[in-house]
């Protein structure tokens, strides 16, 4: 089975987190929960998603990520992470 790309994992995490809590996670939460080494890596993947038109965000405002065309995603790993918080 092919491993999901990091950008897809970030998107799945965003969908689950926003779906459960109705607000976006912080950059550090994304890094921790997706197993990324730092915030610069998260920014890179968020920029890829923004350029693709999947999310909108204002980099000057905390937790400003908005999903465009929200679709439910079931990610068991994401649900386990959110359950621990």
C-alpha positions in Angstrom: 0.0 0.0 0.0 1.4 3.4 -0.9 1.9 5.9 1.9 -0.2 9.1 1.6 1.7 12.2 0.8 2.5 14.6 3.6 0.3 17.3 2.0 -2.6 14.8 1.9 -2.0 13.9 5.6 -2.0 17.6 6.5 -5.3 18.1 4.6 -6.9 15.1 6.3 -5.8 16.3 9.7 -7.2 19.8 9.0 -10.6 18.3 7.9 -10.9 16.2 11.0 -9.7 18.9 13.4 -11.9 21.6 12.0 -14.8 19.2 11.7 -14.6 18.3 15.3 -13.7 21.6 16.9 -15.0 24.2 14.4 -11.8 26.2 14.4 -8.4 25.6 12.8 -5.4 24.1 14.6 -2.3 26.0 15.3 0.8 25.6 13.1 2.6 23.8 16.0 -0.4 21.4 16.5 -0.3 20.5 12.8 3.4 19.8 13.0 3.0 17.7 16.1 0.0 15.7 15.0 1.3 15.1 11.4 4.8 14.1 12.5 6.5 17.0 10.8 9.9 18.3 11.9 9.0 22.0 12.3 6.7 24.9 11.5 8.5 25.8 8.3 7.5 22.4 6.9 3.9 23.0 7.9 4.0 26.4 6.1 5.3 24.7 3.0 2.4 22.2 2.9 -0.2 24.8 3.8 1.1 27.0 0.9 0.8 24.0 -1.4 -2.9 23.5 -0.3 -3.6 27.3 -0.7 -2.1 27.4 -4.2 -4.2 24.4 -5.1 -7.3 26.2 -3.9 -8.1 23.7 -1.2 -7.7 26.1 1.7 -7.7 29.8 2.3 -5.8 31.5 5.0 -4.4 34.7 6.2 -0.8 34.2 7.3 -1.0 37.3 9.6 -3.9 35.8 11.7 -3.6 32.8 14.0 -5.9 29.8 13.2 -7.2 31.4 10.0 -7.3 28.3 7.9 -10.6 27.8 6.1 -11.4 24.7 4.0 -12.8 25.4 0.6 -15.5 22.9 -0.4 -15.5 21.0 2.9 -15.7 17.2 2.5 -15.8 14.8 5.4 -12.7 12.6 5.7 -12.4 9.6 7.9 -8.9 9.2 9.2 -8.6 6.8 12.1 -5.1 8.1 13.1 -6.4 11.6 13.2 -9.4 10.6 15.4 -7.0 8.8 17.8 -4.9 12.0 18.1 -7.9 14.2 18.6 -9.3 11.8 21.3 -6.1 12.2 23.3 -6.3 16.0 23.4 
